[in-house]
């Protein structure tokens, strides 16, 4: 019971908290006053990966120009979803977190705000892991070049390469865990949409 949690475990805990609260909160995340544009009712999992850039543009236009403040605010949430979606071929987790930040600022009274903040934290952790991996891979490549050019310090360089390789492997595990969390969060959003439409699994 007192075993130390692995880095990815806390993000899985965050997901299950979001899942439980979101499904019991009456879908307040998605309430608008008046009819919402069709793009805010789409299931992104059915979207062709190549269509994500255009979909994000549509959502950005709605977030800036729709007459309804509630629709403009909700569009920010959907822009975040599109940026983080597992089918998006070029996900941008820092952008997704930034749009969630804007959504949070405009929805301070949303009863699910704590869960959205937790979601944003998971995105920032994933983005940070990706950036750290990029730096580590750069260092790894440089050390490998040095190793190939030199035979004098082979033992020392071997250890550094091995150590960095292990760090990158651990980062990859953490990133895959976080990506799975994001994918599951998308499933939560789909479940909420189904509940709104009265569709049973």
N, CA, C and O of each residue as an XYZ file, in Angstrom:
804
protein
N       0.828     -1.218      0.000
C       0.000      0.000      0.000
C       0.856      1.259      0.000
O       0.417      2.300     -0.488
N       2.065      1.183      0.536
C       2.907      2.365      0.639
C       3.958      2.441     -0.455
O       4.900      3.228     -0.365
N       3.793      1.609     -1.503
C       4.753      1.645     -2.595
C       4.704      2.993     -3.292
O       3.645      3.606     -3.424
N       5.883      3.447     -3.740
C       5.963      4.746     -4.434
C       5.305      4.629     -5.793
O       5.514      3.648     -6.507
N       4.512      5.623     -6.155
C       3.843      5.623     -7.449
C       4.843      5.894     -8.559
O       5.775      6.680     -8.384
N       4.650      5.239     -9.717
C       5.435      5.576    -10.887
C       4.945      6.907    -11.418
O       3.809      7.296    -11.145
N       5.803      7.640    -12.199
C       5.413      8.967    -12.692
C       4.100      8.971    -13.432
O       3.312      9.905    -13.282
N       3.836      7.928    -14.247
C       2.609      7.927    -15.042
C       1.369      7.636    -14.230
O       0.257      7.928    -14.672
N       1.539      7.062    -13.046
C       0.385      6.632    -12.256
C      -0.494      7.804    -11.851
O      -1.721      7.699    -11.873
N       0.129      8.926    -11.477
C      -0.662     10.071    -11.022
C      -1.562     10.602    -12.128
O      -2.658     11.097    -11.865
N      -1.089     10.496    -13.372
C      -1.910     10.987    -14.483
C      -3.088     10.056    -14.757
O      -4.154     10.498    -15.185
N      -2.884      8.758    -14.505
C      -4.019      7.843    -14.629
C      -5.040      8.122    -13.538
O      -6.244      8.020    -13.771
N      -4.564      8.474    -12.348
C      -5.472      8.845    -11.258
C      -6.268     10.081    -11.649
O      -7.479     10.142    -11.439
N      -5.570     11.078    -12.225
C      -6.252     12.303    -12.682
C      -7.364     11.937    -13.662
O      -8.474     12.463    -13.580
N      -7.054     11.028    -14.594
C      -8.059     10.647    -15.590
C      -9.295     10.057    -14.945
O     -10.416     10.427    -15.295
N      -9.102      9.131    -13.995
C     -10.258      8.483    -13.391
C     -11.090      9.473    -12.564
O     -12.310      9.337    -12.474
N     -10.430     10.461    -11.966
C     -11.170     11.511    -11.252
C     -12.018     12.299    -12.244
O     -13.196     12.558    -11.997
N     -11.407     12.682    -13.379
C     -12.142     13.442    -14.393
C     -13.299     12.614    -14.932
O     -14.406     13.124    -15.105
N     -13.041     11.331    -15.198
C     -14.078     10.448    -15.721
C     -15.268     10.381    -14.778
O     -16.412     10.534    -15.206
N     -15.003     10.152    -13.496
C     -16.082     10.005    -12.529
C     -16.887     11.283    -12.379
O     -18.118     11.254    -12.381
N     -16.186     12.412    -12.248
C     -16.881     13.676    -12.013
C     -17.613     14.143    -13.261
O     -18.737     14.638    -13.171
N     -16.984     13.989    -14.431
C     -17.603     14.469    -15.659
C     -18.903     13.753    -15.950
O     -19.884     14.373    -16.359
N     -18.913     12.427    -15.736
C     -20.111     11.652    -16.041
C     -21.224     11.886    -15.021
O     -22.390     11.603    -15.298
N     -20.871     12.398    -13.849
C     -21.888     12.624    -12.826
C     -22.278     14.095    -12.711
O     -23.126     14.453    -11.893
N     -21.662     14.943    -13.526
C     -21.886     16.384    -13.368
C     -22.973     16.932    -14.269
O     -23.162     18.146    -14.345
N     -23.694     16.046    -14.957
C     -24.779     16.538    -15.790
C     -24.292     17.230    -17.038
O     -25.016     18.041    -17.615
N     -23.068     16.928    -17.474
C     -22.543     17.470    -18.732
C     -22.501     18.987    -18.763
O     -22.680     19.581    -19.826
N     -22.272     19.624    -17.635
C     -22.262     21.084    -17.596
C     -21.139     21.682    -18.413
O     -21.179     22.868    -18.739
N     -20.138     20.888    -18.753
C     -19.066     21.396    -19.600
C     -19.588     21.891    -20.929
O     -19.025     22.813    -21.518
N     -20.665     21.283    -21.406
C     -21.080     21.493    -22.776
C     -22.393     22.263    -22.899
O     -23.048     22.193    -23.939
N     -22.781     22.982    -21.879
C     -24.014     23.753    -21.952
C     -23.801     25.066    -22.687
O     -22.817     25.767    -22.452
N     -24.715     25.388    -23.564
C     -24.696     26.682    -24.229
C     -26.101     27.261    -24.183
O     -27.077     26.546    -23.956
N     -26.187     28.563    -24.403
C     -27.488     29.213    -24.456
C     -27.855     29.383    -25.917
O     -27.241     30.173    -26.634
N     -28.871     28.628    -26.360
C     -29.250     28.677    -27.761
C     -28.520     27.596    -28.538
O     -27.671     26.890    -27.995
N     -28.867     27.472    -29.841
C     -28.264     26.421    -30.663
C     -26.774     26.632    -30.866
O     -26.318     27.752    -31.095
N     -26.019     25.541    -30.779
C     -24.571     25.612    -30.998
C     -24.268     25.202    -32.437
O     -24.994     24.389    -33.009
N     -23.206     25.751    -33.030
C     -22.827     25.360    -34.391
C     -22.570     23.863    -34.477
O     -22.185     23.232    -33.493
N     -22.785     23.302    -35.662
C     -22.609     21.862    -35.867
C     -21.219     21.389    -35.488
O     -21.050     20.285    -34.970
N     -20.223     22.226    -35.746
C     -18.843     21.829    -35.471
C     -18.614     21.540    -33.990
O     -17.688     20.810    -33.636
N     -19.455     22.110    -33.120
C     -19.323     21.864    -31.679
C     -20.048     20.597    -31.244
O     -20.067     20.259    -30.061
N     -20.649     19.893    -32.213
C     -21.357     18.657    -31.887
C     -20.688     17.447    -32.539
O     -21.173     16.322    -32.417
N     -19.593     17.681    -33.219
C     -18.927     16.613    -33.961
C     -18.137     15.690    -33.043
O     -17.642     16.088    -31.989
N     -18.041     14.440    -33.490
C     -17.206     13.449    -32.820
C     -15.857     13.459    -33.525
O     -15.745     12.981    -34.654
N     -14.829     13.999    -32.872
C     -13.517     14.144    -33.510
C     -12.889     12.793    -33.862
O     -12.017     12.723    -34.727
N     -13.326     11.726    -33.197
C     -12.756     10.415    -33.500
C     -13.178      9.928    -34.886
O     -12.578      9.002    -35.432
N     -14.206     10.551    -35.450
C     -14.661     10.192    -36.801
C     -14.033     11.087    -37.858
O     -14.262     10.895    -39.052
N     -13.251     12.056    -37.430
C     -12.647     13.027    -38.338
C     -11.421     12.429    -39.008
O     -10.647     11.710    -38.375
N     -11.242     12.732    -40.311
C     -10.033     12.309    -41.017
C      -8.859     13.111    -40.460
O      -8.976     14.327    -40.308
N      -7.735     12.470    -40.153
C      -6.589     13.198    -39.584
C      -6.183     14.443    -40.367
O      -5.800     15.451    -39.772
N      -6.263     14.380    -41.696
C      -5.841     15.531    -42.507
C      -6.793     16.717    -42.380
O      -6.456     17.823    -42.801
N      -7.979     16.501    -41.804
C      -8.962     17.581    -41.689
C      -8.831     18.387    -40.400
O      -9.546     19.372    -40.215
N      -7.934     17.986    -39.514
C      -7.817     18.685    -38.234
C      -7.417     20.160    -38.371
O      -8.002     21.005    -37.694
N      -6.429     20.500    -39.235
C      -6.082     21.924    -39.356
C      -7.264     22.800    -39.748
O      -7.452     23.883    -39.194
N      -8.062     22.327    -40.708
C      -9.233     23.103    -41.135
C     -10.277     23.173    -40.031
O     -10.918     24.207    -39.842
N     -10.450     22.071    -39.301
C     -11.422     22.053    -38.202
C     -11.018     23.048    -37.117
O     -11.868     23.736    -36.552
N      -9.721     23.122    -36.828
C      -9.228     24.067    -35.820
C      -9.475     25.502    -36.279
O      -9.842     26.361    -35.477
N      -9.270     25.759    -37.584
C      -9.546     27.099    -38.120
C     -11.014     27.470    -37.947
O     -11.333     28.590    -37.547
N     -11.906     26.528    -38.248
C     -13.350     26.770    -38.079
C     -13.672     27.111    -36.623
O     -14.419     28.048    -36.342
N     -13.108     26.351    -35.725
C     -13.365     26.569    -34.304
C     -12.799     27.910    -33.837
O     -13.421     28.607    -33.035
N     -11.626     28.263    -34.339
C     -11.037     29.559    -33.976
C     -11.921     30.706    -34.463
O     -12.087     31.712    -33.773
N     -12.483     30.543    -35.658
C     -13.387     31.567    -36.193
C     -14.622     31.717    -35.305
O     -15.057     32.832    -35.016
N     -15.176     30.592    -34.879
C     -16.340     30.618    -33.985
C     -15.969     31.278    -32.658
O     -16.740     32.070    -32.116
N     -14.787     30.948    -32.139
C     -14.372     31.491    -30.840
C     -14.193     33.002    -30.875
O     -14.244     33.658    -29.834
N     -13.986     33.554    -32.057
C     -13.763     34.990    -32.181
C     -14.991     35.750    -32.679
O     -15.162     36.927    -32.361
N     -15.851     35.079    -33.463
C     -16.884     35.824    -34.180
C     -18.326     35.441    -33.887
O     -19.237     36.165    -34.289
N     -18.565     34.327    -33.201
C     -19.954     33.952    -32.945
C     -20.632     34.990    -32.051
O     -19.996     35.581    -31.178
N     -21.921     35.205    -32.278
C     -22.660     36.218    -31.515
C     -22.848     35.815    -30.058
O     -22.956     36.667    -29.176
N     -22.885     34.506    -29.816
C     -23.135     34.021    -28.453
C     -21.834     33.876    -27.671
O     -20.903     33.208    -28.121
N     -21.777     34.500    -26.506
C     -20.597     34.403    -25.652
C     -20.381     32.960    -25.188
O     -19.242     32.499    -25.114
N     -21.460     32.248    -24.878
C     -21.326     30.874    -24.405
C     -20.785     29.970    -25.507
O     -20.017     29.047    -25.237
N     -21.186     30.237    -26.753
C     -20.684     29.456    -27.887
C     -19.210     29.779    -28.127
O     -18.408     28.877    -28.371
N     -18.851     31.067    -28.060
C     -17.447     31.451    -28.242
C     -16.571     30.787    -27.185
O     -15.471     30.318    -27.476
N     -17.078     30.756    -25.955
C     -16.320     30.146    -24.861
C     -16.183     28.646    -25.067
O     -15.097     28.092    -24.898
N     -17.283     27.980    -25.434
C     -17.244     26.540    -25.647
C     -16.323     26.174    -26.804
O     -15.681     25.124    -26.792
N     -16.264     27.059    -27.812
C     -15.369     26.806    -28.949
C     -13.918     26.701    -28.492
O     -13.144     25.924    -29.051
N     -13.547     27.478    -27.480
C     -12.183     27.408    -26.942
C     -11.883     26.009    -26.407
O     -10.786     25.480    -26.586
N     -12.878     25.427    -25.751
C     -12.727     24.083    -25.207
C     -12.523     23.076    -26.332
O     -11.680     22.184    -26.230
N     -13.304     23.224    -27.413
C     -13.196     22.293    -28.527
C     -11.898     22.483    -29.316
O     -11.376     21.525    -29.888
N     -11.378     23.708    -29.350
C     -10.070     23.925    -29.975
C      -9.013     23.137    -29.201
O      -8.140     22.502    -29.793
N      -9.103     23.189    -27.870
C      -8.174     22.416    -27.037
C      -8.294     20.927    -27.340
O      -7.284     20.235    -27.478
N      -9.526     20.432    -27.444
C      -9.739     19.018    -27.758
C      -9.111     18.649    -29.092
O      -8.476     17.603    -29.221
N      -9.295     19.522    -30.095
C      -8.748     19.242    -31.423
C      -7.225     19.218    -31.400
O      -6.607     18.381    -32.058
N      -6.619     20.130    -30.647
C      -5.157     20.179    -30.578
C      -4.579     18.944    -29.891
O      -3.480     18.512    -30.237
N      -5.292     18.370    -28.929
C      -4.752     17.247    -28.170
C      -5.232     15.892    -28.675
O      -4.750     14.857    -28.214
N      -6.188     15.883    -29.628
C      -6.842     14.636    -30.023
C      -5.839     13.618    -30.566
O      -4.912     13.964    -31.298
N      -6.048     12.358    -30.191
C      -5.095     11.315    -30.597
C      -5.063     11.090    -32.101
O      -4.087     10.538    -32.607
N      -6.112     11.504    -32.846
C      -6.102     11.343    -34.295
C      -5.480     12.537    -35.014
O      -5.237     12.485    -36.220
N      -5.226     13.599    -34.280
C      -4.563     14.762    -34.867
C      -3.121     14.372    -35.192
O      -2.371     14.003    -34.288
N      -2.715     14.447    -36.472
C      -1.353     14.007    -36.827
C      -0.261     14.928    -36.285
O       0.900     14.529    -36.203
N      -0.623     16.153    -35.915
C       0.353     17.095    -35.363
C      -0.197     17.711    -34.080
O      -0.469     18.911    -34.039
N      -0.362     16.904    -33.032
C      -0.934     17.436    -31.787
C      -0.025     18.495    -31.184
O       1.200     18.413    -31.272
N      -0.656     19.491    -30.571
C       0.104     20.570    -29.925
C      -0.433     20.699    -28.507
O      -1.423     21.389    -28.263
N       0.237     20.024    -27.575
C      -0.278     19.952    -26.212
C      -0.140     21.276    -25.469
O      -0.955     21.585    -24.600
N       0.882     22.060    -25.803
C       1.013     23.362    -25.150
C      -0.106     24.297    -25.616
O      -0.634     25.082    -24.829
N      -0.465     24.207    -26.910
C      -1.580     25.009    -27.422
C      -2.897     24.569    -26.787
O      -3.731     25.397    -26.419
N      -3.068     23.260    -26.665
C      -4.284     22.739    -26.032
C      -4.406     23.277    -24.610
O      -5.483     23.707    -24.195
N      -3.311     23.255    -23.869
C      -3.323     23.768    -22.488
C      -3.622     25.265    -22.475
O      -4.325     25.749    -21.588
N      -3.091     26.004    -23.457
C      -3.317     27.454    -23.526
C      -4.796     27.746    -23.768
O      -5.354     28.664    -23.167
N      -5.429     26.971    -24.644
C      -6.859     27.194    -24.908
C      -7.719     26.775    -23.715
O      -8.741     27.399    -23.431
N      -7.304     25.729    -23.026
C      -8.031     25.367    -21.804
C      -7.910     26.491    -20.777
O      -8.854     26.769    -20.038
N      -6.747     27.132    -20.737
C      -6.533     28.259    -19.833
C      -7.515     29.385    -20.142
O      -8.102     29.976    -19.236
N      -7.688     29.675    -21.436
C      -8.639     30.717    -21.849
C     -10.058     30.316    -21.469
O     -10.844     31.138    -20.998
N     -10.374     29.046    -21.679
C     -11.705     28.552    -21.340
C     -11.957     28.674    -19.836
O     -13.031     29.093    -19.406
N     -10.958     28.305    -19.055
C     -11.074     28.392    -17.590
C     -11.301     29.838    -17.151
O     -12.114     30.110    -16.269
N     -10.564     30.770    -17.786
C     -10.684     32.182    -17.417
C     -12.081     32.722    -17.691
O     -12.566     33.596    -16.974
N     -12.730     32.198    -18.735
C     -14.063     32.670    -19.103
C     -15.172     31.862    -18.429
O     -16.348     32.207    -18.540
N     -14.797     30.789    -17.729
C     -15.803     29.942    -17.078
C     -15.450     29.683    -15.618
O     -15.425     28.531    -15.186
N     -15.175     30.744    -14.849
C     -14.734     30.525    -13.464
C     -15.786     29.860    -12.585
O     -15.448     29.253    -11.569
N     -17.067     29.968    -12.966
C     -18.123     29.383    -12.147
C     -18.532     27.993    -12.607
O     -19.436     27.388    -12.030
N     -17.874     27.485    -13.637
C     -18.189     26.144    -14.125
C     -17.942     25.143    -13.001
O     -16.871     25.131    -12.393
N     -18.938     24.303    -12.729
C     -18.808     23.374    -11.595
C     -17.750     22.296    -11.834
O     -17.334     21.618    -10.895
N     -17.315     22.135    -13.082
C     -16.288     21.149    -13.409
C     -14.907     21.776    -13.571
O     -14.001     21.146    -14.115
N     -14.740     23.005    -13.105
C     -13.497     23.731    -13.377
C     -12.276     23.023    -12.793
O     -11.202     23.059    -13.394
N     -12.419     22.383    -11.638
C     -11.273     21.691    -11.032
C     -10.793     20.548    -11.916
O      -9.592     20.310    -12.037
N     -11.744     19.837    -12.539
C     -11.382     18.730    -13.417
C     -10.701     19.240    -14.683
O      -9.778     18.609    -15.198
N     -11.165     20.396    -15.183
C     -10.548     20.972    -16.383
C      -9.128     21.431    -16.062
O      -8.223     21.276    -16.881
N      -8.937     21.989    -14.882
C      -7.596     22.395    -14.458
C      -6.683     21.168    -14.360
O      -5.517     21.229    -14.749
N      -7.213     20.055    -13.841
C      -6.427     18.823    -13.748
C      -6.073     18.310    -15.145
O      -4.970     17.816    -15.380
N      -7.030     18.438    -16.063
C      -6.800     18.040    -17.448
C      -5.661     18.880    -18.039
O      -4.763     18.356    -18.698
N      -5.717     20.184    -17.790
C      -4.671     21.078    -18.300
C      -3.310     20.680    -17.722
O      -2.302     20.703    -18.429
N      -3.284     20.319    -16.443
C      -2.029     19.915    -15.810
C      -1.443     18.667    -16.471
O      -0.228     18.564    -16.642
N      -2.306     17.722    -16.841
C      -1.837     16.508    -17.524
C      -1.249     16.853    -18.887
O      -0.244     16.272    -19.297
N      -1.871     17.794    -19.589
C      -1.363     18.228    -20.891
C       0.002     18.895    -20.752
O       0.913     18.627    -21.536
N       0.138     19.756    -19.761
C       1.406     20.443    -19.549
C       2.509     19.450    -19.182
O       3.660     19.606    -19.590
N       2.142     18.427    -18.406
C       3.127     17.402    -18.047
C       3.569     16.627    -19.282
O       4.751     16.318    -19.437
N       2.618     16.315    -20.162
C       2.945     15.612    -21.395
C       3.832     16.473    -22.281
O       4.823     15.985    -22.825
N       3.487     17.753    -22.436
C       4.285     18.656    -23.267
C       5.698     18.789    -22.708
O       6.675     18.796    -23.456
N       5.793     18.894    -21.386
C       7.103     19.005    -20.749
C       7.943     17.752    -20.991
O       9.147     17.838    -21.229
N       7.293     16.584    -20.926
C       8.004     15.328    -21.168
C       8.505     15.247    -22.604
O       9.617     14.782    -22.859
N       7.672     15.704    -23.542
C       8.079     15.694    -24.944
C       9.267     16.617    -25.186
O      10.196     16.265    -25.913
N       9.234     17.802    -24.575
C      10.338     18.746    -24.731
C      11.621     18.196    -24.108
O      12.711     18.345    -24.660
N      11.466     17.561    -22.951
C      12.625     16.985    -22.277
C      13.211     15.844    -23.104
O      14.430     15.703    -23.202
N      12.342     15.038    -23.693
C      12.836     13.950    -24.535
C      13.612     14.492    -25.731
O      14.646     13.941    -26.109
N      13.111     15.570    -26.323
C      13.796     16.172    -27.473
C      15.212     16.606    -27.093
O      16.166     16.378    -27.837
N      15.330     17.237    -25.917
C      16.654     17.666    -25.452
C      17.554     16.457    -25.192
O      18.729     16.451    -25.562
N      16.992     15.445    -24.557
C      17.773     14.255    -24.248
C      18.244     13.548    -25.517
O      19.369     13.053    -25.588
N      17.366     13.509    -26.511
C      17.749     12.866    -27.763
C      18.870     13.633    -28.453
O      19.745     13.033    -29.078
N      18.845     14.978    -28.337
C      19.924     15.796    -28.886
C      21.233     15.488    -28.194
O      22.268     15.331    -28.843
N      21.187     15.401    -26.869
C      22.396     15.074    -26.101
C      22.886     13.664    -26.439
O      24.086     13.422    -26.571
N      21.952     12.762    -26.574
C      22.287     11.374    -26.905
C      22.995     11.289    -28.253
O      24.006     10.599    -28.385
N      22.465     11.989    -29.250
C      23.058     11.981    -30.590
C      24.469     12.570    -30.569
O      25.377     12.055    -31.221
N      24.642     13.666    -29.804
C      25.949     14.311    -29.719
C      26.970     13.387    -29.057
O      28.104     13.272    -29.523
N      26.564     12.731    -27.971
C      27.471     11.819    -27.287
C      27.842     10.628    -28.166
O      28.967     10.129    -28.131
N      26.870     10.192    -28.946
C      27.134      9.060    -29.829
C      28.173      9.431    -30.892
O      29.026      8.620    -31.252
N      28.084     10.680    -31.392
C      29.073     11.159    -32.361
C      30.458     11.218    -31.728
O      31.452     10.800    -32.322
N      30.497     11.750    -30.503
C      31.778     11.825    -29.803
C      32.354     10.424    -29.599
O      33.556     10.200    -29.741
N      31.493      9.519    -29.273
C      31.922      8.134    -29.042
C      32.520      7.529    -30.321
O      33.549      6.854    -30.294
N      31.848      7.791    -31.414
C      32.304      7.228    -32.677
C      33.637      7.838    -33.131
O      34.409      7.194    -33.842
N      33.899      9.081    -32.717
C      35.135      9.751    -33.122
C      36.300      9.431    -32.187
O      37.459      9.667    -32.530
N      36.001      8.912    -31.048
C      37.066      8.737    -30.059
C      37.063      7.332    -29.485
O      36.009      6.728    -29.286
N      38.249      6.823    -29.225
C      38.356      5.514    -28.577
C      39.019      5.643    -27.206
O      39.155      4.665    -26.470
N      39.431      6.878    -26.878
C      40.170      7.087    -25.629
C      39.292      6.958    -24.382
O      39.669      6.321    -23.399
N      38.112      7.581    -24.451
C      37.240      7.587    -23.269
C      36.017      6.708    -23.495
O      34.903      7.040    -23.088
N      36.250      5.599    -24.142
C      35.121      4.745    -24.525
C      34.291      4.289    -23.323
O      33.061      4.263    -23.377
N      34.979      3.933    -22.246
C      34.242      3.444    -21.085
C      33.319      4.493    -20.509
O      32.163      4.208    -20.196
N      33.832      5.728    -20.365
C      33.026      6.819    -19.806
C      31.860      7.174    -20.719
O      30.728      7.345    -20.268
N      32.157      7.282    -22.011
C      31.095      7.627    -22.963
C      30.047      6.533    -23.034
O      28.855      6.811    -23.164
N      30.495      5.288    -22.950
C      29.543      4.171    -22.967
C      28.536      4.297    -21.834
O      27.338      4.089    -22.024
N      29.035      4.636    -20.669
C      28.146      4.778    -19.508
C      27.163      5.927    -19.719
O      25.972      5.793    -19.438
N      27.675      7.075    -20.222
C      26.795      8.216    -20.464
C      25.711      7.867    -21.486
O      24.541      8.203    -21.302
N      26.114      7.191    -22.563
C      25.152      6.799    -23.596
C      24.117      5.845    -23.018
O      22.921      5.976    -23.279
N      24.591      4.880    -22.226
C      23.677      3.918    -21.611
C      22.699      4.608    -20.665
O      21.500      4.332    -20.677
N      23.248      5.528    -19.831
C      22.402      6.245    -18.872
C      21.351      7.088    -19.596
O      20.176      7.085    -19.227
N      21.794      7.820    -20.645
C      20.845      8.654    -21.390
C      19.816      7.797    -22.114
O      18.641      8.156    -22.198
N      20.268      6.665    -22.635
C      19.328      5.756    -23.300
C      18.247      5.294    -22.348
O      17.082      5.183    -22.730
N      18.632      5.021    -21.093
C      17.656      4.580    -20.100
C      16.691      5.706    -19.739
O      15.492      5.479    -19.580
N      17.230      6.938    -19.610
C      16.373      8.092    -19.300
C      15.360      8.296    -20.411
O      14.182      8.536    -20.145
N      15.816      8.200    -21.671
C      14.897      8.376    -22.810
C      13.836      7.273    -22.816
O      12.664      7.532    -23.091
N      14.255      6.042    -22.509
C      13.288      4.938    -22.453
C      12.225      5.210    -21.398
O      11.041      4.959    -21.624
N      12.654      5.730    -20.230
C      11.689      6.072    -19.177
C      10.769      7.205    -19.610
O       9.572      7.186    -19.325
N      11.339      8.200    -20.306
C      10.517      9.310    -20.818
C       9.485      8.785    -21.805
O       8.329      9.208    -21.786
N       9.904      7.857    -22.673
C       8.973      7.305    -23.664
C       7.804      6.601    -22.984
O       6.660      6.714    -23.424
N       8.098      5.872    -21.907
C       7.030      5.200    -21.166
C       6.066      6.224    -20.575
O       4.849      6.046    -20.633
N       6.620      7.301    -20.003
C       5.796      8.355    -19.405
C       4.931      9.034    -20.463
O       3.754      9.312    -20.232
N       5.529      9.298    -21.631
C       4.798      9.964    -22.717
C       3.664      9.076    -23.213
O       2.554      9.560    -23.435
N       3.926      7.786    -23.389
C       2.877      6.874    -23.848
C       1.742      6.800    -22.832
O       0.568      6.735    -23.197
N       2.116      6.812    -21.531
C       1.099      6.803    -20.482
C       0.239      8.057    -20.536
O      -0.984      7.987    -20.406
N       0.888      9.217    -20.729
C       0.153     10.475    -20.806
C      -0.722     10.536    -22.060
O      -1.845     11.038    -22.014
N      -0.203     10.023    -23.179
C      -1.007      9.996    -24.410
C      -2.238      9.126    -24.222
O      -3.314      9.457    -24.719
N      -2.088      8.004    -23.500
C      -3.214      7.139    -23.236
C      -4.254      7.856    -22.376
O      -5.459      7.692    -22.566
N      -3.756      8.666    -21.416
C      -4.655      9.466    -20.588
C      -5.468     10.428    -21.447
O      -6.683     10.541    -21.279
N      -4.793     11.127    -22.372
C      -5.479     12.073    -23.254
C      -6.502     11.355    -24.111
O      -7.607     11.856    -24.316
N      -6.132     10.161    -24.622
C      -7.052      9.388    -25.458
C      -8.287      8.979    -24.666
O      -9.407      9.012    -25.177
N      -8.068      8.590    -23.399
C      -9.195      8.197    -22.560
C     -10.078      9.396    -22.232
O     -11.299      9.269    -22.138
N      -9.456     10.559    -22.060
C     -10.237     11.773    -21.805
C     -11.129     12.088    -22.993
O     -12.247     12.573    -22.820
N     -10.642     11.816    -24.198
C     -11.471     12.010    -25.385
C     -12.665     11.068    -25.341
O     -13.769     11.439    -25.739
N     -12.442      9.833    -24.852
C     -13.537      8.877    -24.724
C     -14.584      9.386    -23.740
O     -15.780      9.164    -23.929
N     -14.124     10.083    -22.669
C     -15.057     10.685    -21.709
C     -15.937     11.705    -22.412
O     -17.152     11.732    -22.219
N     -15.303     12.554    -23.242
C     -16.054     13.583    -23.963
C     -17.097     12.947    -24.867
O     -18.223     13.435    -24.964
N     -16.715     11.835    -25.543
C     -17.664     11.152    -26.416
C     -18.818     10.575    -25.602
O     -19.973     10.627    -26.025
N     -18.496     10.021    -24.422
C     -19.530      9.446    -23.566
C     -20.510     10.519    -23.113
O     -21.717     10.283    -23.046
N     -19.981     11.702    -22.802
C     -20.841     12.808    -22.393
C     -21.774     13.201    -23.524
O     -22.961     13.446    -23.306
N     -21.225     13.261    -24.743
C     -22.039     13.623    -25.907
C     -23.152     12.589    -26.125
O     -24.286     12.940    -26.452
N     -22.804     11.303    -25.937
C     -23.805     10.253    -26.102
C     -24.910     10.397    -25.072
O     -26.090     10.224    -25.380
N     -24.507     10.724    -23.819
C     -25.511     10.890    -22.761
C     -26.446     12.058    -23.074
O     -27.645     12.013    -22.798
N     -25.856     13.108    -23.660
C     -26.679     14.273    -24.028
C     -27.734     13.881    -25.054
O     -28.873     14.345    -24.995
N     -27.347     13.022    -25.997
C     -28.248     12.649    -27.088
C     -29.131     11.473    -26.720
O     -29.982     11.058    -27.507
N     -28.930     10.931    -25.518
C     -29.758      9.826    -25.064
C     -29.393      8.513    -25.723
O     -30.212      7.595    -25.771
N     -28.144      8.406    -26.245
C     -27.708      7.186    -26.911
C     -27.101      6.260    -25.880
O     -26.241      6.665    -25.098
N     -27.543      5.035    -25.879
C     -26.958      4.065    -24.953
C     -25.810      3.361    -25.632
O     -25.789      3.199    -26.852
N     -24.832      2.935    -24.803
C     -23.698      2.179    -25.347
C     -24.207      0.881    -25.949
O     -23.420      0.089    -26.465
